[in-house]
Amino acid sequence: MGRIIAIANQKGGVGKTTTAVNLAASMAATRRKVLLIDLDPQGNATMGSGVDKYSVDNTAYELLIEQKPIEEVIIRETNGKYHLIAANGDTTAADIKLMEEFAREQRLANALKPVVDHYDFIFIDCPPSLSMLTVNAMAAADSVLVPMQCEYFALEGLTALMDTIERLAEAVNPRLTIEGILRTMYDPRNRLANDVSEQLKNHFGDKVYRTVIPRNVRLAEAPSFGSPAMYYDKSSSGAKAYLALAGELIRRAEQQKQADVAAEA
C-alpha cells in the first residue's frame, strides 16, 4: 500500500509547493511510483509539473465534487515523471461546495481507495489555510510533512499547525502522524536561522529531517519552465537537496516497516 503524505503549512511562502513538486520528482527518479495531488486552487504544483492548469479537463474539482473515477482524473504524463491530479481556479469552488456534501471530510480518502496500492508514495500539496480541502488531505493521509523557514514567526505558526494536526487526528483520522519537519530556504550565514534550527532540533528531535533545503536560484527558476529542479538543473544545490530528502524519506519508511513487523511478531 502506498504511503500518503500531506505537505502542509498554514503559513504561505515556506516552500510547500516547491517541496511537493521536487520531492515527487526525486522519488520518481528512484523508480518509485508516485502520484502528486494538487489541492491548492492556485495550481502552482500543476504548472510546476509542466501541465497547463487552464486547459486541463479534469481536476480535483471533478474528483471531489462530481466524483469522477480517479483513473479518469489522473494525468500520467508530466515533466516530473510522476502522475498528477491537477488543480486550478475551479478547486476554489470545490472547497465551497464540499461544505454542503455528505461525508465531506472523507471525499479524497474514498476517491483514493482504488489506486492507493498502485503507488509507493502519494503526495498532497495542501492550500496554505485550514480549508475543507486541507481537512480532506489530512483525512486521507498517513502523515504530514511540514516545510518551514527558520524564522521567529514560523515557530509560532508551527505550534498552531501541530495543534491543528492533533485535533484532526482525533476528529477524522486517528492514524495521522507528523512525518517530519523540513527546513527550507535555509541560509547558514543567518544567525537567526541557525538559532531557530537548533530550537527545532531540541524540541522535535528526529522529527526534523537531517536534509536542509538551501536558498537556491534554480529552485526558484524551475517552475517558470514547468519543470522540477532536477530536470531543469540537476547539478544545482536545490535539486541535490531534494534527492537527499527522498533518500531520507525512503530510509525512514523502511525503518518504520521493520519496526511494524517486529511489533507484530
C-alpha positions in Angstrom: 0.0 0.0 0.0 1.3 3.4 -0.9 2.2 5.9 1.8 0.0 9.1 1.6 1.8 12.2 2.8 0.2 15.6 3.0 2.6 18.5 2.6 1.1 21.3 4.7 1.7 24.6 6.4 -0.9 27.2 7.2 1.8 29.9 6.6 2.3 30.7 2.9 5.6 31.2 1.2 7.5 28.5 3.0 8.4 26.3 0.0 5.4 24.0 0.3 4.7 23.6 -3.4 8.4 23.6 -4.3 8.7 20.7 -1.9 5.7 18.8 -3.3 6.9 19.1 -6.9 10.6 18.4 -6.3 10.1 15.6 -3.8 7.7 13.9 -6.1 10.2 14.1 -9.0 13.0 12.9 -6.8 11.0 9.9 -5.6 10.1 9.1 -9.2 13.8 9.3 -10.2 14.4 6.5 -7.7 12.0 4.3 -9.7 9.2 4.7 -7.1 5.7 5.1 -8.4 4.5 8.5 -7.4 1.2 10.4 -7.5 1.1 14.1 -6.8 -2.3 15.6 -5.9 -2.6 19.4 -6.2 -5.3 20.7 -3.8 -4.2 24.3 -3.9 -6.5 26.4 -6.1 -3.5 28.4 -7.3 -2.5 25.4 -9.3 1.2 26.0 -8.9 2.1 22.4 -8.4 0.2 21.7 -11.7 2.1 24.3 -13.6 5.4 23.3 -12.0 4.8 19.8 -13.3 4.6 21.1 -16.9 0.7 20.9 -17.1 -1.3 23.9 -18.2 -3.9 24.4 -15.5 -6.0 26.5 -17.8 -6.5 23.7 -20.4 -6.8 20.6 -18.2 -10.1 18.9 -18.5 -10.4 17.1 -15.1 -9.1 18.4 -11.8 -9.5 17.9 -8.1 -12.9 19.5 -8.6 -14.2 16.7 -10.8 -12.7 14.1 -8.4 -14.2 15.6 -5.2 -17.4 17.2 -6.3 -18.5 15.3 -9.4 -17.0 12.1 -8.0 -15.5 11.1 -11.3 -13.5 7.8 -11.1 -9.9 8.7 -10.1 -8.5 6.9 -13.2 -10.2 9.5 -15.4 -8.7 12.4 -13.4 -5.1 11.2 -13.2 -2.7 12.8 -15.7 0.0 10.3 -16.5 2.4 12.5 -18.5 4.3 15.2 -16.5 7.7 16.8 -16.7 8.5 15.2 -13.3 7.9 11.6 -14.5 5.1 11.2 -11.8 1.4 11.1 -12.1 -0.7 14.1 -11.2 -4.2 15.2 -10.2 -4.3 18.9 -11.3 -5.8 22.0 -9.7 -6.9 25.3 -11.0 -9.4 28.1 -10.1 -12.3 25.5 -10.1 -10.7 24.0 -7.0 -11.9 27.0 -5.0 -15.4 26.1 -5.9 -14.7 22.6 -4.7 -13.7 23.9 -1.3 -17.0 25.8 -1.0 -19.2 23.0 -2.3 -17.7 20.5 0.0 -19.3 22.3 2.9 -22.7 21.1 1.6 -21.7 17.5 0.9 -22.4 14.3 2.9 -19.2 12.8 4.5 -17.4 15.8 3.2 -14.1 15.1 5.1 -13.7 11.7 3.5 -14.2 12.5 -0.2 -10.5 12.3 -1.0 -9.8 9.3 1.1 -12.6 7.4 -0.5 -11.6 8.5 -4.0 -8.0 7.2 -3.5 -9.0 3.7 -2.4 -9.0 2.2 -5.9 -5.4 3.3 -6.7 -3.6 3.6 -3.4 -2.0 0.2 -3.9 -0.7 1.3 -7.3 1.8 3.8 -5.9 4.7 3.8 -3.5 4.1 7.4 -2.4 1.2 9.8 -2.8 2.0 13.4 -2.0 -0.8 16.0 -1.5 0.0 19.7 -1.9 -2.3 21.5 0.5 -3.6 25.1 0.4 -2.0 27.5 2.9 -5.1 27.5 5.1 -7.3 25.2 7.1 -9.9 24.7 4.5 -12.1 21.7 3.7 -9.5 20.8 1.1 -6.9 20.7 3.8 -9.2 18.7 6.0 -9.7 16.2 3.2 -6.0 15.9 2.7 -5.5 15.2 6.4 -8.3 12.7 6.5 -6.7 10.8 3.6 -3.1 11.0 4.7 -0.9 8.7 6.8 1.2 11.6 7.8 2.0 15.3 7.4 5.3 16.7 6.1 5.8 20.3 7.3 8.1 22.6 5.3 9.1 25.8 7.3 11.6 28.6 7.2 13.8 29.1 10.2 12.5 32.4 11.4 10.8 33.5 14.6 7.2 33.8 13.4 7.5 30.4 11.7 7.9 28.8 15.2 4.7 30.3 16.4 2.9 29.1 13.2 4.4 25.6 13.7 2.9 25.3 17.2 -0.5 26.2 15.8 -0.2 23.7 13.0 0.8 20.9 15.4 -2.3 21.7 17.4 -4.5 21.6 14.3 -3.0 18.2 13.2 -3.6 16.8 16.7 -7.3 17.9 16.6 -7.8 16.5 13.1 -6.3 13.2 14.2 -8.8 13.0 17.0 -11.7 14.1 14.8 -11.3 12.5 11.4 -8.1 10.3 11.1 -6.7 8.5 14.1 -3.7 7.2 12.2 -2.4 10.7 11.2 1.1 11.5 12.4 3.9 14.0 11.8 6.1 12.6 9.0 8.7 15.2 9.6 9.7 18.9 9.7 11.7 20.2 6.7 13.9 23.3 7.0 13.5 25.3 3.7 15.1 28.3 2.1 17.9 27.9 4.6 20.9 30.2 4.8 23.6 29.0 7.2 25.1 32.6 7.3 21.9 33.8 9.0 22.3 33.7 12.8 18.6 33.7 13.4 18.1 30.7 11.0 20.8 28.8 12.9 19.2 29.6 16.3 15.7 28.6 15.1 17.1 25.4 13.6 18.7 24.4 16.9 15.4 25.1 18.7 13.6 22.9 16.3 16.0 20.0 16.8 15.9 20.4 20.6 12.1 20.4 20.6 11.2 17.9 17.9 14.3 15.7 17.8 14.4 13.2 15.0 11.2 14.6 13.5 13.4 17.3 12.0 14.9 16.0 8.7 18.7 16.0 8.6 18.3 17.2 5.0 18.1 21.0 4.7 16.8 22.8 1.6 19.0 25.8 0.8 18.1 29.1 -0.8 18.7 28.4 -4.4 18.1 30.4 -7.6 17.5 27.3 -9.7 14.7 26.1 -7.4 13.0 29.5 -7.9 13.5 29.5 -11.6 12.4 25.9 -12.4 8.6 26.4 -12.1 8.6 29.1 -14.8 9.9 26.4 -17.1 7.3 23.9 -16.0 9.9 21.6 -14.6 11.2 20.2 -11.3 14.7 21.4 -10.4 16.3 18.1 -11.1 15.3 18.2 -14.8 16.0 22.0 -15.0 19.4 21.8 -13.5 20.3 18.5 -11.8 23.6 19.9 -10.6 22.0 22.7 -8.6 22.2 22.6 -4.8 18.4 22.6 -4.6 18.0 19.6 -6.9 20.6 17.7 -4.9 18.9 18.6 -1.6 15.6 17.2 -2.7 17.2 14.0 -3.9 18.8 13.7 -0.5 15.4 14.3 1.2 13.9 11.5 -1.0 16.6 9.1 0.2 16.0 10.1 3.9 12.2 9.6 3.4 12.7 6.1 1.9 15.1 5.1 4.7 12.6 6.2 7.3 9.8 4.4 5.6 11.8 1.2 5.5 12.7 1.5 9.2 9.1 2.0 10.1 8.1 -1.1 8.1 10.7 -3.1 10.0 9.5 -1.7 13.3 5.9 -2.6 12.5 6.9 -6.2 11.5 8.8 -6.6 14.8 5.9 -5.3 16.8 3.5 -7.8 15.1 5.9 -10.8 15.7 
